[in-house]
Amino acid sequence: MCDAGEAGMSGARRLLVVEDDDSIRQMMEMVLESEGYQVTTATNGAMALAALSRERPALILLDMKMPGVDGWEFARRYAELPAPKPPVIVITAAQDASRRAAEIGAQGYLAKPFSIDQLLQVVEAHLARA
């Protein structure tokens, strides 16, 4: 996890992973860091919003169902933040992941369960567009 001292580093390879499931969050962090990304993690939307007040990632990977501030509430509050805003990729186990992404205006989605290759593909594809 990035500490406040790293907040000034270039955001081009910085990611924010918002996931309440410890095993999924830790796996994502380990895989992405092994690929050279700087990963900040949050276990709910409130922590993610606090992280965004300190640093601006290039991409946000957002779980939808979390305790407290869930993905929908995060998206509502995120919409009120000033631009520029990094793209959001929804991570969901819902049957229709694309619909969940569209509900909050996310730029993409990753359906659970996903493979390491799928995770890296989604991240690389969205960062290439940015």
C-alpha positions, -999 to +999 in steps of 0.1 A: +000+000+000+013+035-008+020+058+020+014+096+021+051+102+012+045+086-022+016+108-031+037+132-052+049+104-076+036+103-111+001+089-113+005+072-147+010+038-131-010+045-099-041+025-092-068+026-065-083-008-057-115-006-037-125-041-025-138-053+009-129-090+004-094-093+019-082-122-003-094-106-036-079-072-026-046-087-015-043-108-047-051-078-069-025-057-050+002-084-053-004-090-090-006-054-100+025-044-080+044-073-095+036-057-129+051-023-118+019-005-107+017+016-076-013+003-058-033+020-031-061-001-015-093+007+003-119-016+019-149+006+013-160+037-006-154+061+023-117+050+025-115+053-013-128+089-012-103+097+015-075+083-006-086+104-036-083+135-014-046+127-010-036+114-045-051+110-079-046+075-095-047+068-132-075+042-127-100+031-100-110-006-097-143-005-077-162-033-060-199-025-059-211-045-028-193-033+003-203-025+038-208+012+047-202+033+016-208+009-013-199+013-049-232+032-058-227+057-030-190+061-039-200+068-075-226+094-064-200+113-042-172+108-069-194+125-095-193+156-073-155+158-073-138+183-096-123+171-129-101+156-141-112+123-127-096+089-133-118+063-151-136+037-129-137+000-136-165-019-118-156-052-102-188-072-096-201-108-092-235-096-106-250-115-135-249-084-157-216-067-149-219-043-179-253-031-166-238-024-132-210-004-148-235+016-169-256+024-138-227+044-123-212+057-156-181+035-152-157+032-182-156-006-179-161-037-158-145-069-146-168-098-137-160-119-107-145-145-107-117-131-129-083-144-139-050-126-134-048-123-172-083-107-173-073-082-145-042-072-163-059-069-197-086-046-183-061-024-165-037-021-195-065-015-220-080+014-199-046+030-191-037+028-229-069+049-237-061+075-210 
